[in-house]
Amino acid sequence: MDWQQITALAIVAVTAALFAGSRLRRRKFSFQRDTHCGCASPARDGTKQSIVFHARRGERPVVTVKMK
């Protein structure tokens, strides 16, 4: 083998090692990704919200946030 093949195989080996390492490494905890909620903190009891989304064909979509 000449030096170009050795260099190409080394690059492929390093890339495969990096992919394998990233697959085995533990991820940082992310509240949004690791829980179903996606909110940073629990909501207060007094403030509840609901989001209403209206969309009709040919009209602009409307998003309304209602405070209860």
LINGIFEN-V221027 format. One record per run of one state. SS is the DSSP state (hx for helix, st for strand, lp for the rest). FROM is the first residue (numbers start at 1). TO is the last residue. If there is no record, write none. Layout:
SS:FROM:TO
SS:FROM:TO
This chain:
lp:1:2
hx:3:24
lp:25:30
hx:31:34
lp:35:48
st:49:54
lp:55:61
st:62:67
lp:68:68
